Amino acid sequence: IVAVMGNQTERRELEAQLRQAQKLEAVGRLAGGVAHDFNNMLSVILGQTEEILDSLDEADPRRSELEEIRQAAQRSTDLTRQLLSFARRQTINPQPVELGSHVSDSLRMLRRLIPENTVICFSPPEKPLAVLIDPAQFNQAVTNLVLNARDAIERTGSITISLTEVELTAPLVGVPMSVPGGAWVQLRVEDTGKGIPADQLDKIFEPFFTTKETGKGTGLGLATVYGIVTQNQGFVQVSSRPGQGTTFDLFFPRIDTTPIQEILTIRPRRSTKEIMKEISETRVAPGSAILIAEDEEANLRLTARILTRAGYKVYSASSPGAAIELFSAHRDEIVLLLTDVIMPEMNGMDLFLRLQTDAAELACVFMSGYTADIISSQGLDEHQVRFLAKPFSREDLLRTVHEALPSSARSPIAVP
């Protein structure tokens, strides 16, 4: 009888976890779709605002109003990025990361945001613990959890962060999901705050759900953590006791840490200032052109105008079919395809592969309101294909296009 009751209890827990996972997945798809459409509109708002700002004198009184529009659009961009994190549609760059040093680096900044009535403790692990994750996303997850813990402490309290190596021989049951057996690195963030009521525990990862007072939270912090962890092949669990505190556990697949020097070595990215200087000192080689495929007419016109003013020869297509026709007519000129990912008729990936059959050296930049699996799953050469997340600034566009162009399409500007 005891065994039967135990099996029934375990089955009910698994069914509850499945329902919660399905609900979060459905909300994620909705959030991702909304963010994608919203980013298309934000691209036009940001781009047109920058174009007008560039045409005005520094002393023009209208600049302050336009700057407010740009800042509001940028804040909206930050919100959509959080939604994309939850929906697991954000652009990521997973790489081997030693978590101890990254947590220490994050805390150097976060300690400034923690009031004196709260003690924050972190003891680095005795040996390096490495996982495959996007470093920026990991730092974002740590930041969100620490700030969430800070807000939960009403008077005095503590936040304790730990990293441990975990070997599970059987699934670890928890809320909102179980962690399967295997080798994991566990990040724990524990606070002594007010805790979370039991009836709300399975809702805290939903977008816009918050227990904070009106105006003191967007309800996207924990949803973002959930999206980051699951997008990086990890799992998250939470436990809480009202009046005593809350514990968040993040589990990431452990990887080999030898040689650790290679794990810690990250190739530095050139600054935007360096790239823009290089752009100003080069011109597009005669006979080289860019083909833009974008079904949003406003985005198509804006992108073409920015590139044309920068000196590029541009062919514009509002559909994949029109892009194929233009490419057939100007195959000898077109060296770069700048294409939206989600379009009618065929997606951007299929369009690129179609054109590439006739031009193996064709470079490509995918642009989209979210990163789709159709890009990452193809195993394309990173030197030939790049991704530009919407909404993007004029500098983002020019930088990405410049870096994607083959060297044969660039010529230095002669100095008289």
C-alpha positions, -999 to +999 in steps of 0.1 A: +000+000+000+028+024+009+046+017-024+014+023-044+007+056-026+043+066-032+041+059-069+008+078-072+023+108-054+053+108-076+031+105-107+010+135-096+042+155-091+055+146-125+021+154-141+021+188-124+056+195-136+046+186-172+015+209-171+037+238-158+064+231-184+037+231-212+022+263-199+056+281-198+063+268-233+030+282-246+036+315-229+071+315-243+059+311-279+035+339-274+061+362-258+086+354-286+061+362-313+051+395-297+087+405-292+095+396-328+067+419-342+075+446-317+112+446-326+103+451-363+084+483-353+112+494-330+137+490-358+118+517-378+114+540-348+151+538-338+164+540-374+142+569-385+150+588-352+188+584-358+185+595-394+167+627-384+192+633-356+221+630-381+205+657-403+201+682-375+227+707-362+240+701-327+223+733-315+189+725-330+163+726-301+145+696-316+174+673-308+163+669-271+128+657-280+143+632-305+168+620-279+138+613-256+121+592-284+153+573-290+158+566-252+122+554-249+126+531-279+159+518-264+142+510-231+114+492-250+142+472-268+155+461-234+121+448-224+117+428-257+152+413-251+140+400-217+109+385-234+132+368-259+153+355-231+123+339-216+111+325-249+146+311-256+148+331-288+176+354-279+209+354-299+235+335-278+272+327-281+278+297-259+315+292-249+334+274-222+332+296-190+347+291-156+318+302-134+338+311-102+356+340-118+324+352-136+304+352-103+332+372-086+333+397-115+295+401-114+295+407-076+321+435-078+295+455-096+264+441-077+278+450-043+272+486-051+235+479-055+232+460-022+222+482+008+242+481+040+216+462+059+222+432+036+253+410+037+263+392+005+285+362+008+304+342-019+332+317-014+347+307-048+349+269-053+382+251-045+386+240-081+375+255-114+340+246-125+333+252-162+301+250-183+292+258-219+272+290-217+268+325-231+289+346-207+266+377-210+235+356-203+251+339-173+260+374-158+224+385-165+210+355-146+232+361-116+223+398-116+186+391-117+187+365-089+208+387-066+186+418-072+155+397-066+170+385-033+179+420-024+143+432-029+129+403-008+149+414+023+128+440+042+151+449+071+183+431+076+194+398+060+219+380+039+224+367+004+245+336+000+259+324-033+276+291-039+289+269-067+292+232-063+299+201-084+269+178-084+267+142-096+231+130-098+225+092-101+187+098-102+164+127-112+162+154-086+125+163-082+117+200-076+097+231-086+091+239-115+111+210-130+131+179-122+168+177-129+178+145-147+208+124-136+242+134-147+272+157-140+262+193-132+275+226-118+250+240-094+247+277-088+227+285-056+214+319-046+198+319-011+183+348+008+168+353+042+140+375+029+102+373+033+098+342+011+072+332-014+038+318-006+034+282-017+005+289-040+026+314-059+058+293-062+049+277-096+039+311-111+070+332-104+087+323-137+058+335-158+064+368-176+049+399-159+040+379-127+054+398-097+048+399-060+063+434-057+043+466-053+030+483-084+058+502-101+086+483-084+091+455-109+084+444-145+078+408-136+104+398-162+135+392-140+128+355-130+112+348-164+145+359-180+164+336-157+142+307-167+147+314-203+185+318-200+189+286-181+168+264-204+182+280-236+217+269-223+206+233-217+202+238-179+175+234-153+162+257-125+145+249-091+131+270-064+122+264-028+108+289-002+094+292+032+074+324+040+092+345+066+124+325+063+137+330+027+140+316-008+166+294-025+172+293-063+192+265-078+205+266-113+220+234-129+242+236-159+259+206-176+295+203-164+323+202-190+360+193-187+382+222-173+415+211-188+433+230-201+417+258-181+438+284-199+419+278-231+386+281-212+395+315-198+409+328-232+383+348-251+392+366-283+387+403-278+360+419-300+370+450-319+353+482-306+327+500-326+350+530-328+377+510-345+352+495-370+336+529-378+371+544-384+379+515-408+346+520-426+355+557-431+388+548-446+375+523-471+350+523-499+330+496-517+349+481-546+334+490-580+310+463-592+301+450-557+265+452-544+243+442-515+210+424-520+184+432-492+155+408-487+129+421-462+091+418-463+085+447-439+084+477-464+094+503-438+124+483-426+134+476-462+134+513-472+152+524-441+179+498-444+185+505-481+187+543-474+213+539-446+235+516-468+231+538-499+241+569-480+272+550-467+283+544-502+270+509-509+252+498-541+220+482-530+193+461-546+160+458-526+135+430-526+103+428-506+099+390-510+122+360-515+108+356-550+118+391-559+152+386-543+159+355-565+149+374-596+173+403-587+201+379-579+197+362-612+199+395-630+229+409-610+247+378-600+281+391-610+277+422-587+260+409-555+286+398-529+264+400-498+228+390-489+212+409-461+180+390-453+152+388-428+148+354-413+110+350-412+093+359-445+064+346-467+072+320-494+105+308-478+126+318-448+159+336-450+180+305-445+163+287-474+168+318-496+205+320-488+210+283-495+191+287-528+213+316-539+245+299-526+241+270-551+250+295-578+274+316-558+294+296-532+313+326-520+281+347-513+283+362-478+251+366-457+238+386-428+206+374-412+184+400-394+155+392-372+134+401-342+145+368-327+171+342-335+155+311-351+167+276-348+169+274-386+201+294-384+220+277-356+211+242-368+227+244-402+263+245-390+273+273-414+307+289-416+307+318-390+331+338-414+305+336-441+273+341-421+265+367-394+234+376-374+220+411-368+193+413-341+164+437-345+161+465-336+195+476-346+212+510-348+228+526-378+262+518-364+252+482-357+240+478-393+271+494-409+295+475-386+279+441-393+277+447-431+314+459-431+326+429-412+306+405-434+318+419-467+345+398-483+378+416-486+375+417-524+346+440-520+365+467-501+390+492-514+410+517-494+403+554-500+433+570-517+449+598-496+457+628-519 
